[in-house]
Amino acid sequence: MMVTDAGHAGRSNEDFAGAVPAGMVLVDGAGGIAGAEELCRHGVAWYAARLGGALLGALADKRSLPGVLAESIERITSEHRGTCDVTHPSSPYAAVAMLRFSGGLVEHLVLGDAVAIVGRAGDEPFVAHDPREVVIARSFEARLAGVPEGGDEYRRLLAELRAHRNTPGGYWVAKDDPQAAAEAITGSCPADEVTVTALLSNGASRLVDTFGLTGWAGLLDLLDTAGAGEVIRQVRAAEARDGVATDDATIIWRDRTPGQAYGTPPSGTSASRTPGRRAGPGSA
């Protein structure tokens, strides 16, 4: 099940989410700034969708999840290396979250500021997130406050912030360097303990990690009782109340099917692939 809502009217949704029997993938694209079309003629939504599709297609492979991510980054970078400036700091990049169901395990990978949640029977949910980008970005907030956007000083500070990307001691995202995949947060847990799994872009996870309106267990309860559309509706209400800029918000989740091992889809279940689809918060 999946719900996504574009954060900006008149602009493509730059999130991608999809599922296959082997697992789920969420890609939160970024990098689209004014003039970025001169760097990459394809754009952020294209990058997110192409990377997400490559990841879904490789989830059933026997390679490690970082290996799957590294190969997919290299593949998509090769697709537009000849036409676009893939190494420029403002060319498309993305946060990635993946879950794989195989061999009696639920494996997770997170790179960047997406979130993976694994609900467990009789225990608190396990939450995989990568705080490095947020920590570094917050260190620049005070320096950026009051600096006019578009001016030389603003551009200088943004360039300094971007210089921390995909470097030791900085933060890591999917972009043009497949070696970034080795920096992902990974792990696994026994599938028989798992009751529900979910992936969230940072536009949806902010209900917990930005606004503090509930905890991760509360978010899973809200998914179960009211659906992902209600999670996103509450995010939008909090953004409006606090004057926070909106962002694309996407949630993809899977419950255990009664009588089946976790991660085994009911008969007749098909893959869900949704590159940049816009759906209202009440959609499912």
N, C-alpha and C positions, 0 to 999 in steps of 0.2 A: 504494500500500500504506500502511496506517495502523494504528498501535497506540495506544491511550490507556488510562490507568489512573487512576482517581479517587484523590486523595490523602487523603480523609477519609471514613471509614465513616459512613454515614447522611446524607451530604451530596451534593448533585448535583455531578457533574463539570462544572466551569465552563469547560473547554476546548471548542473547536469546531475540526474540521478537515474539509476536503473538497477534491475535485479535479474538474475538468472538462477537456475537451481543451485549453482555452486556458491552463490553469495550475492552481495549488494555493493554498489559503488556510489559515492557522491563526490563530485568535483565542483569546487567553488572557484570560478574563474575571476581573475583580477588583472589589472594593468592598463585598462582602457582609459587613457587620459586624452585631453584635447590634443589633436595632432598625431595620435598614436597610429592612425590609419596609414601614415607615411612610413611607419616602422613595420607594420604587419597589415597587409591588405585583407587578411581573413578576419581578424578581430578576436576578442576574448571569448565570445559565445562559441565561435567555431573551435577554438583551442580546447575549451572545456568539453564540448561534445565529442570531438575527435579523441581526446585523451580518455574520456569516460568510456567510449565505445571500445577502445583498445583494451582497457582494463577489464571490462566485462567479458570480452572474448578470450582473455587469458586466465580468468579466475580458476578454471578447472585444471590448469597446468600443474605439474608437480613442483615447479619452482617455488622458492620462498616468496612471500608477498613483496618484500623489497626488490627481489629479482623481477617479478612481474611488473612492478612500477618502473624500474630502471629501463627495462626493454621497451615499455610503452612510451616513456618520455623520449627515448632515442628514436623510436619509430615516428612519432608525431613531429618531432623536431626536424627529422629528415624530410618530411612531407612539405615543409615550407622554408627550409633553409636556403633554397635557391632563389626565392622570391622575396623574403622578408629578413629584417635585421633581428634574428632570433636572440642574439646576445645582448641587445640593448636593454638597459634596466627597465624601460617602460614597455617592452614587448610583452605579449600575454604570458601569464603564469597562473598557477592555481594551487589552492589547498586541496588535499585529497584525503578521503576516509574510505576504508574498505573493510568488509567482513567476508570471511570465507568459511563455509560449512563443509568439513570433510574429515574423514578418519576419526569420527567421534569427538572432534574439536570444533570450537568456534574461534577462528583466528581474527585478529584485528590489526589494522595498520592506520596510522594517522600521520600526515605530514602537513604542517601549516595549521591554520586556526579552524578546521572542521572538527567535529566531535563524533565519537562512536560510543554508544551506550549498550551494555549487555546486562539485561535484567536476569537475576538469579533467584531461584526458589528459596525462600526463607532467609535471604541475605540482602544487603544493600546492593544496588546496581554497581557494576564496574564501569567506570567512565574513563575512556582514553582520550586525552586531549594534549595538545602541544602548545605550551604557554610562551614559547620563546619569542614569537613575533609580537604578541601583546605586551610582554615585558619591555621589549626594546621600543615599541611604538609609544608606550606611555612615558618613557624617559624623554621623548621629544615633545610631548604635549605642551609642557610649560614653555618650551623654547619657541613653539609655533604660535602660542597664544598671542593675539594682538598683531601678528605679522601679516600684512596685507597679502592675500592670495594673488599669485601671479607675478609678484615682484621678485627682484633678484635675490633677496634674502630668503624668501619663501622657497624659491627653487633650489637655493643652495642647501637649505636644511633638508628638503625632501631628497636631494641627491645624497646627502650624508646618511640619511635613514636608509635609503635603498642600498647603500654600500655595505650594509650589514647582512644583506640577503645572500644566502648560499655561500657563507664564509664561516670559517671556524670562529666560535664565540658569538655568532649572529643567529639568524633564524633561517629555516629551510623551507623551500616550496618546490613544486614541480614546475620546471621551466625548460631550459635547453640542456641542462647538465644532468645526465642520468645518475651520476654519483650522488646527487642529493638524496636519492632513495635510501641510501645506506644510513641516513640520519633520521629516518622515520621512527615513530614510536610504535612498537609492535608487541604482541603477546598472544596468549590463547587461554581458553578455559574449557573444561569438559562440557560437551554439548548436552549431556543429560541434566546438568544443573541450570540450563538456560531456559527462560520462559519467554523472553522477547528481546529483540535487538532493534537498534535504531541508529541511523546516521543523520546528522544535522549540519547544515551550513551555519556559519557564525551569525547570519541574519536571523536564524531561528533559535540557536542556543542562547542568545542574549536574554531570553526570558529568565534564565538561571544566572548566567555568568556576567551579565551587564546590569540587569534590573533587579535581580535577587528576589523575584516574585514567588519563586518556589525552589525546591531542590531538585536533584536529578530523579529521585524516586517520585517526587510529586509530578514531575514532567511526564514520567511513564504512566502514572495514574491518570493524568489528564488525557494522554493519548488513548488510554483504554476506555475511559468513560465518555469523553467528548470528541475525540479525534484530533488529528493534526491541524485541521482548520481552526479549531479553537485555540490551540497553542499560538498559531500565527496571528489570530485576531487579537489575542492579549498582547503579543509583541507590538503590533501596530498601535494599539491603544497606549501602551507605555511610551513608545517613540513620540506620539503626538503630545502626550502629557508632559514629557521631559524635554521636548524640543530636540530630540536625537534624530539625525539623518537616517532615513530608511535604507534598507539593503535588501537584496534578493534573499528570500527565506525559503528553505527547502527541508523537508523531513521525509525520509523513507524508512519504513519499519516493517517488521515481520513478527507475528505472534507464532507460538507453537500451535500446531494443528493437533487437536485431541486424537490420541491413538497413534501418533506418528513421532518419530525421533525429530529433534529440533533440526531445522534446516532442510527437511524433506518436504517439498511442496506438495499440496494436494494434487491428485490426478487431474489433468486438464489445465493446471496452472501454467501460464506462459510468461515469458520474460517481459519486463517493463523497462522501456528505454525512453527517457524524456529529456532530450536536449533543448533547454531554453523554453519549455512550455510555460505559458502563463496560465495560472488557474487561480480563481478567487479563493480566499481563505476558507470558504465553506465547501470547496471541492474536495473530492477524494478520488 
